[in-house]
Amino acid sequence: MMSLQLGLLVLGVLVLLAMAAYYAWLARKNKPRQAEPVASRLPESLEGRIEPHLSDHPLDGDTFAAPAPEKKPALDLLIDAVAPIALEAPVSGEAVLSALPLTRRVGSKPFAIEGLNALSQRWEPPMAGQTYVQLQAGVQLANRSGPLNDIEFSEFVMKTQDFCDAINGTPDLPVMRNEVNRARELDQFASGHDAQLVLVVQARRAAWSPSYIQQTAAKFGFVMGSIAGRMVIPARTSGLPPVVSLNFDTLTALADDPTQSALRQITLGLDVAQVDRTENPFERMREVADALAQEMDGMVTDDQGAALSSEGMAVIASELEQLYDMLAQRELAAGSPLARRLFS
């Protein structure tokens, strides 16, 4: 009898040990993948690298010298309502700056004042130390918030008149109905030609920790973004929007112990109108999605979780080329200053 009890006790202990080993193995299996040890990290810690404006292409090995930052785009009748301002005499940049309104928006639209520089004879945002022989006020006709409406146009008129009273100028204001109609037509075109593409990389088996995602993405040209859970492939030219963005859950990125956080997907984004066609952004987005999926044991899907075939990708690429052509025909080429302003 004692031997039977002893045998059952031993069997029970063995079962408990087997269960403990199984659950330990299961825990290790389901533990999020972690970044490699410090000795294997990439040169220069990722901390503090906030969306720089120069990058080599992640997969082709080419490098580029940093071009000069692009100047702020000027007002343009294609997408702005513009009011010329006649002056009794040239005015200083200091006088113009002191008369500017506190806010540079009219409703949801950007408002701007520009001056014709007496020396360079070029239109520019007013600057101290310069003299201006003409001025103009403008408000953007449309953006992703919609077209300029009657109320916003009336606010534009009042803001322009207040500015003119301060500098002794006389505005030549456009006709409201004409500008509002132009705004609606422009918004209709923009709404029909606005594309923001998304690819999702989903984990097949083991989940990923935020540090593992960041370290792996850095291998393919991504750098830390300006907010938690965001990385970007920067454009070649300083100051331009990123070519491709990578995003994952912000709260997970900010967790007290990120090594214990588990993520099962990351999202790659391309804002088509914001990126110059010559960057080949969709091709780079596809390449980096495939590279990340292979490296991280994942699969590429659309935002609904459906797997994307090479044929489906080819269709998207073809449609994208048509979109690029239509934007260029409208003088709103993807990545141009006007396109970036309109599609913002």
DRENTITI-256535 format. One record per residue: residue in three letters; z, y negated, x of N, C-alpha, C in turn. Coordinates in steps of 0.02 Angstrom, whole numbers, plus 32768, in hexadecimal, padded with zeros to 4 digits. Atoms other than C-alpha are relative to their C-alpha. Last residue first. Layout:
BEGIN
ALAZYXZYXZYX ...
//
This chain:
BEGIN
SER7FBB80037FE7770272877F95802F7FF27FC6 PHE7FE17FC08010764D72B67F7480478002801E LEU800D7FEE8046760A72057F6C8026803F7FEC ARG7FDD802F802E765D71CB800D7FF780157FB8 ARG7FB87FF47FF9762B7265807280287FD17FD3 ALA7FEE7FC18022757B725B802C804B800C8005 LEU8004800A8048756A71A4805D8015803E7FDA PRO7FCA802B801875AA71C1810E7FFF7FF67FB4 SER800E80477FF4753172538127803B7FD67FE6 GLY7FE180177FC3757A730481317FF27FB78010 ALA7FBE7FE47FF47503734A80AF801B7FE88044 ALA7FFE7FC37FD8746E72D7809880478016800E LEU7FB97FEF7FFE74847255800F800880418028 GLU7FE280287FCA73DC71FF801C804B80098003 ARG7FDD8037802273AB724E7F7480217FD18031 GLN803280258026732B72BC7FCC801E7FC47FDC ALA802680297FD173B272EF80487FCC7FD57FDC LEU7FD580377FEA7423732B7FBC7FDB7FD1802F MET7FF9802F80387396738F7F6F802D7FC58012 ASP803F80258008736A73E0801680067FCC7FC9 TYR8007802F7FC8741E7411803B7FC27FD57FF7 LEU7FD28037800D742B745E7F8D7FFD7FCC8037 GLN801D80298034739074C67FAC802C7FC47FF0 GLU803780257FE173D9750480507FDD7FD37FCD LEU7FE380367FDB747975337FF47FCA7FD68023 GLU7FF1803580307419759A7F77801D7FC38023 SER803F801B801873D076008005800B7FC67FD0 ALA801E80277FCA7479761880597FBF7FDF7FEA ILE7FDA803E7FFB74C8764F7FB57FE27FD38036 VAL80108029803B743E76CE7F9A80247FBD8004 ALA8042801C7FF47453770F804D7FEA7FD47FC6 MET7FF980377FD1750E772580317FBD7FDE800D GLY7FE18037802474EC778E7F9780087FC3802C GLU8033801B802C747477FC7FF9801B7FC47FD9 SER802C80297FD674F5781280847FC97FE17FD6 SER80327FDB7FD9756E785080007FD77FD0802A LEU804080227FF8760977F57FC67FD18028802D ALA801D7FF97FBE769E78587F847FBB7FDF8002 ALA803A7FD27FFD76E578167EE17FE380008047 GLY7FEE7FC07FE4779577CB7EEC7FC780328004 GLN7FEB7FD580377776773A7E75801280468019 ASP7FBE80168017777176BA7F03801980287FC4 ASP80038043801D76E4771C7F5580457FEE7FE5 THR800F80008048770877AE7FC87FF37FB87FEA VAL801680428018770E77D680827FED80067FB7 MET80427FFF801E7773786F80B87FF17FBB7FE3 GLY8006801C804378077882812C7FBA80087FE5 ASP80057FC8802E783E78E181C680007FE87FB7 MET7FC17FFB80257875784382218001803A7FCF GLU7FC680047FD477F0784282AB804180107FDB GLN80017FC77FD077647881823C803E8000802B ALA7FF77FC28025778E780C81AC8002803C802E LEU7FBA7FFC801277A477798224800E80427FDB ALA7FD97FF37FC276F977988272804A80077FF0 ASP800A7FBA7FEB76A577AB81C8802A8010803E ALA7FE17FD5803376F2770881897FF9804A8014 VAL7FB97FFF7FF376C776B2822E8025802A7FCC GLU7FF17FDE7FC1761176E38220804B8005800C ARG800B7FB88008760276B48168801580268040 MET7FCC7FE8802E7651760881847FFA804C7FF5 ARG7FC27FFB7FDA75E475EB821C8039801A7FD4 GLU80077FC97FD17549761381B88040800A8028 PHE7FF87FC28026758675A3812C7FF8803D802D PRO7FBC7FF0801675A9751281A2800680427FDA ASN80087FBC801A7505750E82028042801A7FE3 GLU7FC67FD87FEA7547747082597FF9804A7FED THR800E7FE77FBD749874258245803B8027801D ARG80277FC2800374B67417818A7FF5801F8044 ASP804680077FED753D739581A47FDD80448001 VAL80107FE57FBE75DF73B981497FB57FFC800E GLN7FDB80227FCC762C735680B97FE980128047 ALA801880457FF875AC7385803580217FDB803A VAL804680057FEA75CD743F804C7FEB7FB9800F ASP80128037802D768B744380447FBA7FE98015 LEU8035802C7FE776A074EE80967FF07FCC7FCB GLY80228030802C773E7555807C7FCD7FD68025 LEU802B802B7FD7778975F380C67FD97FD27FD1 THR803B801D8020781A764080667FDB7FD38031 ILE800B80447FE9789C76B780AD7FBF7FE87FE1 GLN8043801E800178DF7755805E80027FBA801D ARG80347FCE8008796D77D480617FBA7FE27FFB LEU803B801C802179FA776A80A27FCA80357FFE ALA803A7FD380047AA877AB80CC7FC87FDF7FD8 SER802C801280387B35773D81087FC2802C8003 GLN7FF37FD380377BB6779181797FD57FF27FC3 THR80117FBC7FEA7B7277438219800C80337FC8 PRO80467FEE800E7B70769A81C17FEE80488013 ASP80127FCC7FD07C2E769381C37FBA80187FF1 ASP7FCE80037FCA7C6475F081707FF180338037 ALA7FC67FD580087BC275EF810A802F7FFB803C LEU7FC380277FF47B4E7559811F803F802A7FFB ALA8005801E7FBD7AAE75BF8134803F7FDA8012 THR7FF77FC97FD07AE17628809D7FFE7FE58047 LEU7FB97FEE80017AF7758A8036800F80388032 THR7FD980327FDC7A4A754D806A804A80128004 ASP7FC9801C802879EF75EC8035802D7FD28029 PHE7FD67FCC801D79517604809C803E7FDE7FE2 ASN7FC38011802478BF759580CA8026803F7FEB LEU7FDE7FC0800E7830759A814680437FEE7FE1 SER7FB68000800377B97506814C801980467FF1 VAL7FE57FCB8029770475018188804C7FFA8000 VAL80397FD88016769D747281D0801780367FCF PRO80097FBF7FDF772C73F781D97FC680267FE4 PRO7FDC7FC9802177127344819B7FF480428024 LEU80227FE4803A76D372C5821B802980397FE1 GLY7FF48025803E773E7257828C7FE0801E7FC2 SER7FBD8017800E76FA7292833380047FDB7FBD THR7FF780487FF8765272E8832D80467FEB7FEB ARG800F80137FBB764273A4834C80107FB6800D ALA804680137FF5769973CE82A97FF67FEB8048 PRO8014804680027742742482AB7FB57FF6800A ILE803080047FC9776074DB827D7FE57FB97FFF VAL80458018800777FB74CA82137FD7800F803E MET801F80047FBF78A9751281F27FB77FEB7FF5 ARG804680157FFB791874FA815A7FEC8000804A GLY802C7FD0802179BA755081277FB67FEE8002 ALA7FEE7FBA7FF57A2774BC81507FD2802D7FD8 ILE7FCB7FE9802C79CC7415814A800D804A800D SER7FCF80358008796573B381C9803880137FD1 GLY80118037802D7905744A820480397FCF7FF9 MET7FD1800F8034792474B9829B7FEA7FC47FD7 VAL7FC580247FE6788A74ED82FA802D7FED7FC6 PHE7FD68027802D7804756D82D180397FDF8026 GLY800F80478002778375A0835280297FD77FD1 PHE8044800D801A7778765D833E7FF47FB57FF3 LYS80317FDE7FD6780C769083AA7FB97FEF7FEC ALA800C802A7FC57875760D83507FCD801F802F ALA803280338011785F767082AF7FF07FD4803C THR80417FE0800578BB770482FD7FC97FCD7FF1 GLN80157FEA7FBD794F769D83387FBA801F7FFE GLN800F80397FD6795E764082947FE680158044 ILE803D80218019795076DC82297FED7FC7802E TYR80377FD47FEF79D0773982947FBE7FE17FE9 SER800E80077FB87A4776A5828C7FC6802D8016 PRO8023803F7FF07A38769F81CE7FEF7FF9804A SER7FD180387FFC7A65775981C07FD97FC0800F TRP800180297FC379E077D2818780397FCD7FFD ALA80028048800C79E37863810A80037FDB8043 ALA7FC580287FEE79BA7916813B7FF67FB77FF2 ARG7FC27FD97FFE7933797280D9803B7FD28010 ARG800C7FBC801B788A792880A7804280277FFC ALA7FE77FC97FD778BD787180BD7FF180437FDE GLN7FC77FDC801B784F77F580628014803A802C VAL7FF67FC57FD777DA777380AE804180217FE8 VAL7FBB7FE77FFA77A176F880298000803D802D LEU7FFF7FB97FEF7702768F802F80488014800A VAL7FC27FDE7FED76F575E77FD67FF180498010 LEU80047FB77FFA7666756C7FC28041801D8019 GLN7FC87FF17FD4767974B97F838007804C8002 ALA7FF17FBA7FF275D5747D7F39803A80058031 ASP7FC27FFC7FDA75AF73D77EE48012804A800A HIS80127FED7FBC74FA73C67EAD803D8002802E GLY802E7FC77FFF750873BE7DF07FEE80198045 SER7FDF7FC7802075A373517DF17FD4803E8002 ALA7FCD7FE47FD4755372DC7E6F8021803E7FE2 PHE80217FDE7FC874B772C27E0680348022802C GLN80227FC5801B751C729E7D697FDD80278037 ASP7FCE7FCC800A758F722B7DCB7FE180407FE4 LEU7FEE7FE67FBE74FA71C87E09803380387FF9 GLU80397FDA7FE774B871B47D58800F80208043 ARG80057FC28027756271817D177FC7802C8019 ALA7FC87FD47FED757B71027DA37FFC80437FDA ARG80107FE27FBE74D070B77D88803580318015 ASN80367FCF800C74FA709F7CD07FEB80228041 VAL7FE07FC68020759F704C7D007FCD80367FF1 GLU7FDB7FDB7FCE75426FDB7D7A8022803E7FE3 ASN802E7FE17FD074C06FA27CFC8024802D8032 ARG80217FC8802175426F867C747FD08023802F MET7FD57FC6800B75B06F1E7CE77FD9803B7FE3 VAL7FF67FF78048752A6EA77D24802680417FF3 PRO80347FDA802475406E857DDE801280067FB6 LEU7FEB7FBF801B75B56DFB7E1C7FC780237FDC ASP80397FF4802B75746D6F7E8B800980477FE4 PRO801F7FBE8005761A6D387ED37FC480017FD2 THR801B7FF9804476436C867F097FDC80437FFB GLY80427FE1800576B66C6F7F9E7FE980057FB7 ASN80318032801777466BF97FBE7FB9801C8001 ILE802880147FC577A96C7B80237FCA7FCC7FEF ALA7FD780097FC578396C987FA87FD97FE8803C ASP7FD8803D800977D16C7B7F0C80297FF2803F CYS802C803A7FF677546CFC7F4C80277FBE7FF8 PHE800E80067FB877DC6D807F5D7FD77FC2800E ASP7FC280167FE0781A6D607EAC7FF57FF7804B GLN7FF88048800E77666D6A7E6D803F7FE58021 THR803080267FD877496E117EC480097FB57FF6 LYS7FEA7FFB7FBA77E96E5D7E7D7FD17FD7802D MET7FC380297FF677BF6E1E7DCF801680008048 VAL801280478009770C6E617DD4803D7FD4800E PHE802680137FC577446F0A7E1A7FEE7FB57FFD GLU7FCF80087FCB77C76F177D917FDE7FEA8040 SER7FDD803F800F773E6EF97D1080367FF28035 PHE802D80377FED76D76F827D6380217FBD7FF4 GLU800080067FB7776B6FF97D5B7FD17FC88016 ILE7FC0801B7FEC77826FD77CA180027FF6804B ASP7FFC8047801176C96FEF7C7C80417FE08019 ASN8002800F804876BE70957CD880097FB57FF4 LEU7FE18040800D768E70C77D8A7FFB7FF07FB5 PRO8025803E7FF67659717D7D86802B7FC27FF4 GLY802B8014803776C772177DA07FDD7FBE800D SER7FD780128039775E72477E097FD77FEA7FC4 ARG7FED7FC3802476EC72A47E8180317FF37FC6 ASN7FE57FCF7FD0769E71FE7EB08015803D7FD7 ALA7FE97FBE8017763871797E56801F8026803B LEU80157FF1804475FE70C47E5D801B80427FE5 GLN80287FC38003765F708F7EF77FF180127FB7 VAL7FD87FCA801B769B6FDB7EF17FD3803D7FF9 GLY80207FC7801E76576F4C7F58803280327FE5 ALA7FCE7FD2801B767D6E9E7F957FDC803A7FDF GLN80127FDB803C760B6E3A80058038802E7FED LEU7FD37FCB801376236DB480897FE280257FC4 GLN80087FE8804575B26D3D80E7803480387FF4 VAL80298032802375C26CD281837FF080147FB9 TYR802F7FE4803176506D3281D17FDD7FC97FDA THR80148033803176B16D0882707FCA801D7FD3 GLN804880058010770E6D8982D87FF57FC87FCD GLY802580177FC677B86D84832F7FB67FF97FF5 ALA7FE5803D7FE2780D6DEE82AB7FD77FEE803E MET7FD57FF57FC6779D6E6F825980187FBD801B PRO7FE7803C7FDD77466E7681B0803280128037 PRO7FBE8011801D76F16F1C8188801C7FC58027 GLU7FC87FD97FE7763F6F1081CB803F7FF17FD9 TRP7FCB7FFB803275926ECE81A18036802E801B ARG7FF87FBF8021752B6EA5823A803A7FFE7FCF GLN802A7FFF803B74EA6DFE827A800080457FDE SER80287FC27FFF753D6E2483227FCD80037FC7 LEU801D7FF17FBF757B6D73833F7FD1803C7FFD ALA802A80387FE9759C6D2D82907FDE800F8042 ASN7FE6801C7FC275DB6DD582507FD07FCB801B LEU803980027FD175A46DF3819D80177FDA803D GLY801880407FEA76456E2181427FC58006802F GLU80237FFF7FC0767C6EB480D97FE87FB98011 ILE801C80427FEE76FC6EC5804E7FDF80088044 ALA800780167FBA77206F7180047FE47FB98003 PHE801680458002775C6FC87F657FFD7FE78048 PRO7FF3802C7FC6776B70867F5E7FE27FBB7FF5 LYS8039800D7FD4776770D37EAF80147FD3803A SER80067FC87FD177F471277E4C7FC87FF68033 GLY7FF77FC18023782A70887DF47FFF80398032 VAL80088017804577E670007E638002803E7FD4 ARG801C7FD38032782570287F117FFB7FDB7FBE ARG80487FFD7FF778466FC47FAE7FE080327FD1 THR801C7FBC800878F76F937F7F7FB57FFD8005 LEU7FD07FD07FE4794F6EF87FC17FE780477FFC PRO7FCF7FE6803078B86E8A7FA1802C80358020 LEU80107FBF801C78666E378038803580177FCE ALA80118005804778886D7E804E7FF180437FDF SER7FC58018802578E66D8C80F37FF37FFC7FB5 LEU7FCD7FCC8002785C6DF9813C803D7FEA7FD6 VAL80167FCB802E77D56D7B810E803680357FF8 ALA7FFE801B804478336CEA815D7FEC80357FCD GLU7FBA8006801478556D4E81FC80067FE87FB8 GLY7FE97FBE8015779E6D81820780487FFE7FE9 SER7FE67FD67FCB77706CCA820B801580447FE4 VAL7FB77FF4800377046C7781898015802F8038 PRO7FEA7FC17FE176576C288194804C80067FFE ALA800480057FB7763E6B97811B80168044801D GLU800E80467FF276286B7F805F7FF87FF4804B LEU7FCA80267FE0761A6C3B804D7FEB7FB7800B ALA8018803A7FDC75AE6CA27FD5803C7FD8801A ILE7FD28038800575F26D4D7FA67FE67FC7802B PRO800480307FC875786DDB7F82802E7FC57FF4 ALA80018046801575B96E577EFD7FFD7FD3803E VAL7FF380327FCC75926F0E7F1B7FF87FBA7FE4 ALA800F803F8022759F6FA37EA580157FC98030 ASP7FCF8034800B759C70377F1C7FE57FC97FD2 ILE7FC47FE48021754570E07F2880357FCB7FF2 LEU800E7FBE801D749070B67F53803D801B7FDB LEU80138006804674B76FFE7F697FF280427FDF ASP80477FEF800A75107026800B7FF17FFF7FB6 LEU80137FFF804675B56FE5804D7FB5800C7FFB ALA80058041802375CD701081037FF1800A7FB7 PRO8040800D8020760970B5814D80017FBF7FD7 LYS7FF87FFD804876A370A981BE7FBE7FEF7FDE LYS7FE5803C801E766A70C6826F800580087FB5 GLU802E8023802B7652717782B080217FC27FE1 PRO7FF07FFC804876C171AC833E7FD07FD67FD7 ALA7FD380368016766671B283E6800E80087FB5 PRO8021803F800E761B725A841380337FCC7FE9 ALA7FE98023803C768B72DF84617FDA7FC07FF6 ALA7FDB803B7FEE762A734B84DC80117FDA7FC1 PHE80208040800B75F873F28496802C7FC8801A THR7FD080368002761974A884BB7FDB7FBE7FFD ASP801880417FEB75B27543849480397FCD7FFD GLY7FEE80127FBB760975EC84917FE77FBD8017 ASP803C80027FD675AE762D83F7800E7FE98047 LEU801C7FBF7FF0763C766E838C7FC47FFD8030 PRO7FD17FCA7FF276B775E283707FE08040801A HIS800C7FD080357640754F83848027803F8010 ASP803C7FD87FF5769374DA83FE7FF7802F7FC6 SER7FF77FB87FF9770B745D83B77FBF80208014 LEU80327FE27FD4772973A483B1800E80498005 HIS8043800D801A7780733D832B7FCA801A802E PRO802780287FD17831737B83407FB77FFD7FE9 GLU8046800E8011788173BC829F7FDD7FD38032 ILE800D80118046793773B482D57FB77FEB7FF7 ARG8049800A80017961740E83767FEB7FF57FB8 GLY801480447FF17A1D73F0837C7FB67FF48000 GLU7FD88035801C7A5174A583897FE57FBC8015 LEU8021801D803A79BF751883B380277FC57FE4 SER7FE17FED803F7A057536845F7FDF7FDD7FC7 GLU7FEC80398027798B751684EB801B80187FBD PRO7FEA803B7FDA793A75B18531800C7FC77FD1 LEU803880277FE67931764084B3801A7FC58029 ARG80178037802A79C876B084A17FC77FDB8021 SER80457FF5801379D4775584FB7FE37FC77FD8 ALA80297FF77FC47A72772F855E7FB780077FEF VAL800F80407FE17AC376EA84C07FD18007803B PRO7FCB80207FDA7ABB779284697FE87FC18024 GLU7FF27FDE7FC17A2D77B783EE80377FDA8025 ALA8024801B7FC67A36776F833F80158026803F GLN7FE380397FDE7A7D77E082B97FD37FE98039 ARG801580037FBA7A307854823980197FC0801F PRO803A802A7FF07A95785681997FF08002804A LYS7FED803F7FE07B0A78EB81867FC37FD78012 ASN800C8039802C7AC5796B810C80147FBD801F LYS8047800180157AB279F7818B7FF07FC27FD8 ARG802980157FC77B5879D081DE7FB77FFA7FED ALA7FF180467FF37BB079D581357FD77FE6803B LEU8021802880347B5A7A788107800A7FB6800D TRP804980007FF17B8D7AC781AD7FDB7FD57FCE ALA800880287FC37C417A92818F7FB77FFB8013 TYR7FFD804680147C357AD380DD7FFB7FD1803C TYR803B801280287BF87B7B811B80007FB67FEE ALA803980067FD27C7B7B8681A47FC17FEB7FDB ALA7FF6803C7FD87D057B6181277FC67FF58030 MET800E803A802B7CC07BE380AF80087FBF8026 ALA80488002800B7CB97C6681387FED7FC47FD5 LEU802080187FC27D6A7C3D816E7FB57FFA7FF8 LEU7FF080487FF97DA77C4C80BA7FE07FE3803F VAL8028802480327D4D7CF280A6800B7FB68005 LEU804580017FE87D977D32814A7FD37FDB7FD0 VAL800480307FC97E467D0081127FB87FFB801A GLY7FFB8043801C7E2E7D5A806D7FFA7FCA8035 LEU8040800F80217DF17DF780C580007FBA7FE3 VAL8031800D7FCB7E897DF481387FBD7FED7FE2 LEU7FEE80407FE27EFC7DE480A27FCE7FEC8036 LEU80158035802E7EA17E6E8046800F7FBB801C GLY804980047FFF7EB37EE080DD7FE57FCA7FD3 LEU801380207FC17F6B7EB880ED7FB57FF88005 GLN7FEF804680067F867EDE80357FEB7FDA8040 LEU8030801D80307F2A7F848048800C7FB57FF9 SER804080087FDD7F8D7FAF80E67FCC7FE27FD3 MET7FFD803A7FD4802F7F8A808C7FBE7FF58024 MET8000803C802A80008000800080007FC1802C 
//
